[in-house]
Amino acid sequence: MAEHGIFITNLAKCTQEDARPIANKVYRKYLPLLEKEIEIIHPKTIVLFGNQVSSVFLGRTVSVSKCRKEKFEKIINGKKYDCFPVFYPVGNGRCHIRESIEDMKWIIEWIKTEHR
């Protein structure tokens, strides 16, 4: 990912002692911090892993299985960002790891053609 200028961060900005799902309220709590990080880094493209993170970040219900390779836009402080929901590739999401890898490769090609 780094060779393509892709960097990874976490919306929750925290970890838990066990593998319990993180509540939406935790993600919403850290959303302003992530948006500030995005303003500073100014990425061309944002990849969102999983239904929950995609939904919280985009402010609408997102089903990755229904919107694979679909671009969403998010405006942060007047700047538009291209966002792509992708299956979460670890934990219970391992059953979708092939789709996640396929979608990430597709996004890399999209970046190459859209942002030359």
ZABANU-175033 format. One line per field, with one value per atom (N, C-alpha, C): residue number from 1; atom name; x, y, z. Coordinates in steps of 0.02 Angstrom, whole numbers, plus 50000, padded with zeros to 5 digits. Example, Ala and Ser with C-alpha at 12.3 -4.5 7.8 and 13.67 -1.06 7.14 Angstrom:
2
seq: (1, 1, 1, 2, 2, 2);
atom: (N, CA, C, N, CA, C);
X: (50660, 50615, 50660, 50642, 50684, 50645);
Y: (49716, 49775, 49835, 49888, 49947, 50002);
Z: (50390, 50390, 50390, 50354, 50357, 50394);
This chain:
116
seq: (1, 1, 1, 2, 2, 2, 3, 3, 3, 4, 4, 4, 5, 5, 5, 6, 6, 6, 7, 7, 7, 8, 8, 8, 9, 9, 9, 10, 10, 10, 11, 11, 11, 12, 12, 12, 13, 13, 13, 14, 14, 14, 15, 15, 15, 16, 16, 16, 17, 17, 17, 18, 18, 18, 19, 19, 19, 20, 20, 20, 21, 21, 21, 22, 22, 22, 23, 23, 23, 24, 24, 24, 25, 25, 25, 26, 26, 26, 27, 27, 27, 28, 28, 28, 29, 29, 29, 30, 30, 30, 31, 31, 31, 32, 32, 32, 33, 33, 33, 34, 34, 34, 35, 35, 35, 36, 36, 36, 37, 37, 37, 38, 38, 38, 39, 39, 39, 40, 40, 40, 41, 41, 41, 42, 42, 42, 43, 43, 43, 44, 44, 44, 45, 45, 45, 46, 46, 46, 47, 47, 47, 48, 48, 48, 49, 49, 49, 50, 50, 50, 51, 51, 51, 52, 52, 52, 53, 53, 53, 54, 54, 54, 55, 55, 55, 56, 56, 56, 57, 57, 57, 58, 58, 58, 59, 59, 59, 60, 60, 60, 61, 61, 61, 62, 62, 62, 63, 63, 63, 64, 64, 64, 65, 65, 65, 66, 66, 66, 67, 67, 67, 68, 68, 68, 69, 69, 69, 70, 70, 70, 71, 71, 71, 72, 72, 72, 73, 73, 73, 74, 74, 74, 75, 75, 75, 76, 76, 76, 77, 77, 77, 78, 78, 78, 79, 79, 79, 80, 80, 80, 81, 81, 81, 82, 82, 82, 83, 83, 83, 84, 84, 84, 85, 85, 85, 86, 86, 86, 87, 87, 87, 88, 88, 88, 89, 89, 89, 90, 90, 90, 91, 91, 91, 92, 92, 92, 93, 93, 93, 94, 94, 94, 95, 95, 95, 96, 96, 96, 97, 97, 97, 98, 98, 98, 99, 99, 99, 100, 100, 100, 101, 101, 101, 102, 102, 102, 103, 103, 103, 104, 104, 104, 105, 105, 105, 106, 106, 106, 107, 107, 107, 108, 108, 108, 109, 109, 109, 110, 110, 110, 111, 111, 111, 112, 112, 112, 113, 113, 113, 114, 114, 114, 115, 115, 115, 116, 116, 116);
atom: (N, CA, C, N, CA, C, N, CA, C, N, CA, C, N, CA, C, N, CA, C, N, CA, C, N, CA, C, N, CA, C, N, CA, C, N, CA, C, N, CA, C, N, CA, C, N, CA, C, N, CA, C, N, CA, C, N, CA, C, N, CA, C, N, CA, C, N, CA, C, N, CA, C, N, CA, C, N, CA, C, N, CA, C, N, CA, C, N, CA, C, N, CA, C, N, CA, C, N, CA, C, N, CA, C, N, CA, C, N, CA, C, N, CA, C, N, CA, C, N, CA, C, N, CA, C, N, CA, C, N, CA, C, N, CA, C, N, CA, C, N, CA, C, N, CA, C, N, CA, C, N, CA, C, N, CA, C, N, CA, C, N, CA, C, N, CA, C, N, CA, C, N, CA, C, N, CA, C, N, CA, C, N, CA, C, N, CA, C, N, CA, C, N, CA, C, N, CA, C, N, CA, C, N, CA, C, N, CA, C, N, CA, C, N, CA, C, N, CA, C, N, CA, C, N, CA, C, N, CA, C, N, CA, C, N, CA, C, N, CA, C, N, CA, C, N, CA, C, N, CA, C, N, CA, C, N, CA, C, N, CA, C, N, CA, C, N, CA, C, N, CA, C, N, CA, C, N, CA, C, N, CA, C, N, CA, C, N, CA, C, N, CA, C, N, CA, C, N, CA, C, N, CA, C, N, CA, C, N, CA, C, N, CA, C, N, CA, C, N, CA, C, N, CA, C, N, CA, C, N, CA, C, N, CA, C, N, CA, C, N, CA, C, N, CA, C, N, CA, C, N, CA, C, N, CA, C, N, CA, C, N, CA, C, N, CA, C, N, CA, C, N, CA, C, N, CA, C, N, CA, C, N, CA, C, N, CA, C, N, CA, C, N, CA, C, N, CA, C, N, CA, C, N, CA, C);
X: (50041, 50000, 50044, 50097, 50139, 50169, 50186, 50216, 50168, 50103, 50053, 50032, 50068, 50051, 49988, 49974, 49914, 49934, 49901, 49916, 49853, 49862, 49805, 49801, 49740, 49727, 49663, 49646, 49589, 49539, 49477, 49425, 49416, 49419, 49406, 49460, 49522, 49578, 49588, 49566, 49573, 49571, 49590, 49585, 49548, 49524, 49491, 49529, 49518, 49553, 49529, 49469, 49443, 49418, 49385, 49364, 49291, 49266, 49197, 49190, 49132, 49121, 49122, 49146, 49148, 49082, 49053, 48989, 48995, 48941, 48941, 48958, 48937, 48950, 49025, 49064, 49137, 49164, 49141, 49163, 49143, 49081, 49058, 49099, 49120, 49160, 49226, 49256, 49322, 49318, 49258, 49251, 49281, 49269, 49300, 49377, 49407, 49479, 49503, 49468, 49486, 49478, 49425, 49415, 49471, 49494, 49550, 49613, 49624, 49681, 49678, 49618, 49609, 49623, 49602, 49617, 49693, 49729, 49802, 49837, 49818, 49850, 49827, 49764, 49735, 49741, 49712, 49718, 49675, 49695, 49656, 49596, 49606, 49555, 49553, 49493, 49484, 49451, 49481, 49452, 49423, 49361, 49326, 49315, 49340, 49335, 49274, 49226, 49168, 49107, 49049, 48985, 48981, 49003, 48994, 49036, 49099, 49143, 49119, 49101, 49076, 49014, 48968, 48905, 48917, 48958, 48971, 49007, 49059, 49098, 49058, 49017, 48978, 48912, 48892, 48830, 48767, 48772, 48713, 48726, 48673, 48681, 48714, 48767, 48805, 48810, 48795, 48806, 48859, 48918, 48974, 48955, 48919, 48902, 48859, 48824, 48781, 48814, 48873, 48904, 48977, 48998, 49068, 49087, 49146, 49174, 49131, 49092, 49052, 49085, 49092, 49123, 49071, 49088, 49048, 49091, 49059, 49096, 49080, 49132, 49124, 49157, 49121, 49149, 49170, 49233, 49261, 49290, 49262, 49285, 49290, 49238, 49234, 49273, 49311, 49350, 49316, 49311, 49278, 49329, 49311, 49353, 49315, 49350, 49322, 49331, 49276, 49277, 49249, 49280, 49259, 49250, 49189, 49179, 49205, 49239, 49268, 49254, 49247, 49238, 49296, 49280, 49331, 49366, 49431, 49464, 49491, 49478, 49504, 49448, 49463, 49412, 49358, 49295, 49238, 49237, 49270, 49271, 49317, 49354, 49400, 49363, 49299, 49262, 49255, 49268, 49265, 49334, 49386, 49453, 49468, 49445, 49457, 49425, 49363, 49329, 49364, 49388, 49423, 49487, 49526, 49587, 49570, 49520, 49500, 49480, 49441, 49418, 49476, 49524, 49582, 49623, 49632, 49668, 49631, 49565, 49524, 49531, 49531, 49538, 49606, 49659, 49726, 49726, 49695, 49691, 49648, 49594, 49552, 49592, 49632, 49675, 49723, 49754, 49802, 49770, 49708, 49676, 49642, 49616, 49579, 49624, 49680, 49723, 49794, 49800, 49867, 49902);
Y: (49941, 50000, 50063, 50063, 50123, 50142, 50092, 50109, 50146, 50144, 50180, 50244, 50263, 50324, 50316, 50255, 50242, 50232, 50268, 50265, 50245, 50213, 50185, 50218, 50234, 50259, 50225, 50236, 50203, 50254, 50245, 50292, 50292, 50234, 50229, 50261, 50264, 50294, 50262, 50200, 50165, 50090, 50051, 49978, 49954, 49893, 49863, 49801, 49778, 49719, 49655, 49656, 49596, 49614, 49567, 49577, 49600, 49630, 49655, 49706, 49707, 49760, 49828, 49877, 49946, 49979, 50012, 50045, 50106, 50121, 50179, 50243, 50248, 50310, 50321, 50267, 50274, 50302, 50274, 50299, 50372, 50388, 50458, 50506, 50482, 50523, 50544, 50498, 50511, 50537, 50542, 50566, 50636, 50684, 50751, 50747, 50704, 50697, 50668, 50618, 50589, 50641, 50680, 50732, 50784, 50801, 50847, 50816, 50752, 50716, 50717, 50707, 50708, 50777, 50829, 50898, 50910, 50883, 50892, 50852, 50789, 50743, 50758, 50777, 50794, 50737, 50678, 50621, 50631, 50601, 50603, 50556, 50500, 50449, 50420, 50403, 50374, 50306, 50254, 50187, 50174, 50153, 50141, 50066, 50036, 49964, 49946, 49913, 49886, 49931, 49898, 49933, 49987, 49969, 50015, 50078, 50071, 50129, 50171, 50136, 50172, 50213, 50182, 50216, 50276, 50267, 50322, 50379, 50362, 50413, 50452, 50416, 50449, 50478, 50460, 50487, 50459, 50399, 50364, 50290, 50251, 50178, 50153, 50115, 50088, 50012, 49976, 49904, 49892, 49871, 49862, 49812, 49760, 49710, 49739, 49794, 49825, 49883, 49904, 49964, 49954, 49893, 49881, 49922, 49952, 49992, 50053, 50075, 50136, 50192, 50249, 50307, 50349, 50368, 50415, 50477, 50532, 50594, 50618, 50642, 50672, 50740, 50789, 50857, 50871, 50891, 50909, 50979, 51025, 51094, 51122, 51108, 51135, 51096, 51045, 51006, 50938, 50918, 50856, 50799, 50741, 50682, 50623, 50586, 50525, 50468, 50432, 50379, 50315, 50259, 50193, 50145, 50122, 50070, 50003, 49966, 49901, 49854, 49789, 49741, 49745, 49738, 49736, 49668, 49666, 49604, 49561, 49578, 49538, 49517, 49476, 49451, 49414, 49430, 49399, 49416, 49470, 49492, 49450, 49403, 49362, 49323, 49310, 49274, 49316, 49381, 49425, 49452, 49419, 49446, 49449, 49401, 49403, 49465, 49480, 49539, 49602, 49602, 49660, 49674, 49621, 49629, 49651, 49620, 49639, 49712, 49734, 49804, 49852, 49834, 49877, 49883, 49829, 49832, 49876, 49870, 49911, 49985, 50000, 50070, 50098, 50058, 50080, 50097, 50055, 50069, 50131, 50140, 50199, 50262, 50259, 50316, 50332, 50281, 50292, 50326, 50308, 50337, 50404, 50413, 50474, 50530, 50513, 50563, 50563, 50561, 50562, 50626);
Z: (50000, 50000, 50000, 50039, 50044, 49976, 49935, 49870, 49825, 49841, 49802, 49838, 49891, 49927, 49969, 49990, 50030, 50103, 50146, 50217, 50255, 50311, 50348, 50416, 50436, 50503, 50528, 50590, 50621, 50645, 50627, 50649, 50724, 50755, 50827, 50869, 50845, 50881, 50950, 50957, 51020, 51007, 51056, 51052, 51114, 51110, 51167, 51187, 51248, 51274, 51241, 51214, 51182, 51112, 51080, 51011, 51005, 51059, 51055, 51000, 50967, 50918, 50952, 50916, 50943, 50927, 50976, 50968, 50923, 50886, 50842, 50880, 50943, 50981, 50990, 50993, 50998, 50933, 50877, 50812, 50802, 50821, 50814, 50857, 50916, 50961, 50928, 50891, 50861, 50790, 50762, 50693, 50682, 50727, 50716, 50716, 50756, 50756, 50690, 50664, 50599, 50544, 50546, 50495, 50498, 50557, 50563, 50534, 50547, 50519, 50442, 50415, 50343, 50315, 50349, 50327, 50324, 50371, 50374, 50319, 50313, 50265, 50193, 50187, 50122, 50071, 50087, 50041, 49978, 49924, 49863, 49867, 49901, 49905, 49976, 49999, 50065, 50056, 50086, 50085, 50155, 50156, 50219, 50226, 50280, 50289, 50331, 50300, 50335, 50332, 50343, 50342, 50396, 50456, 50513, 50505, 50490, 50481, 50422, 50367, 50308, 50325, 50361, 50379, 50424, 50475, 50522, 50486, 50447, 50414, 50362, 50324, 50271, 50295, 50356, 50385, 50353, 50328, 50299, 50302, 50299, 50301, 50237, 50246, 50190, 50198, 50144, 50141, 50088, 50110, 50064, 50009, 50026, 49976, 49920, 49933, 49882, 49846, 49869, 49837, 49822, 49810, 49793, 49732, 49735, 49680, 49664, 49711, 49703, 49742, 49710, 49742, 49779, 49840, 49879, 49888, 49902, 49915, 49986, 50018, 50085, 50082, 50107, 50110, 50182, 50189, 50254, 50247, 50284, 50283, 50212, 50172, 50105, 50051, 50071, 50023, 50012, 49948, 49930, 49928, 49957, 49958, 49927, 49884, 49856, 49905, 49919, 49969, 49939, 49958, 49934, 49993, 50006, 50056, 50029, 50073, 50056, 50114, 50099, 50153, 50203, 50267, 50319, 50313, 50301, 50283, 50340, 50402, 50458, 50504, 50553, 50599, 50562, 50578, 50544, 50470, 50451, 50381, 50337, 50367, 50327, 50272, 50282, 50230, 50167, 50171, 50113, 50093, 50115, 50102, 50027, 49988, 49916, 49885, 49904, 49878, 49901, 49963, 49989, 49949, 49936, 49897, 49825, 49796, 49728, 49725, 49774, 49775, 49786, 49829, 49840, 49776, 49740, 49677, 49627, 49626, 49581, 49599, 49664, 49686, 49666, 49673, 49653, 49578, 49538, 49465, 49452, 49489, 49483, 49499, 49552, 49571, 49514, 49485, 49432, 49371, 49355, 49297, 49311, 49370, 49387, 49413, 49442, 49474, 49445, 49381, 49350, 49363);
